[in-house]
């Protein structure tokens, strides 16, 4: 750990200007900050209430520690290193490790580091590391609520992919390649605190890829997160695009099983302004997110969301110039 801290202390952005963070951020980019990043990542899998629960969130950090404090013993208990490698390194189950923990986590870490640097916070890459890794720990703690997830999953994420992603995106060439060549962006949700139920609503980390394979008018679109979607982005005019996508929202954390889903996205300058997702039979039937700057409200940067669940619960959230919003359920 001491070597890691010394390395990060010596690390700074090698580019003259930020590669991901934009000081004049709009829409979903404007809502990115250390607190929203933590909530979106730590409570991401709560989108699947069939397996994951927010209850005992803080107590489950202790459960996580017991599982990971002796990695070798835990891996042997879960079936041995061969099973570990088959499930977490090269098996189908390992796909989220590469797409979300390695690439998504690395992208967010670089973005968060540049956020701290732009706000003149000392040691931005060190602080961003602890900020992001704390969110990684929170994410794994929440996943202990599912009996299907074992210690090997936590160990692979926390000790391999979450760390590797952060170091990978310290390299400017990697950031340029993913951000410019593949047009990777993060279109996260707008997390909100439900004051009555004391839970986090509308949290989620989402990453998209839409390279300029066929010019600027039509671009292939891939969406990764708790929804796996593919589609096309259509440039409507110079700075704004409409995206149509369809795919599945996985419901089982260990096998490829999920509900059908369709989605519409509206973005400006690659920042998400509004999204609508409709699922076939999952817990949340539809979710509408409207981000700041979709409607010009002047100095009041206003965003809101509305979701309707299969059990008829309606959740409404609002944020006005706040790092996170507040929500109510009916």
Buried (B, 14 or more C-beta within 10 A) or exposed (E): EEEEEEBBEEBEBEEEEBBBBBEEBBBBBBBBBBEBBBBBBBBBBBBBBEBBBBEBBEEBBEBBEEBBEEBEEBBBEBEEEEBBBBBBBEEEBBEBBBBBBBBBBBBBBBBBBBBBBBEEBEBBBBBBBEBBBBBBBBBBBBBBBBEEBBBBBBBBBBEBBBBBBBBBBBEEEBBEEBBEEBBBBBBBBBBBBBEEEEBBBBBBBBBBBBBBEEEEEBBBBBBBBBBBBEBBBBBEEEEEBBBBBBBBBBBEBBEEEBBEBBBBBBBBBBBBBBBBBBBEEBBBBBBBBBBBBBEEEEEEBBBBBBBBBEEEEEBBBBBEEBBBBBBBBE
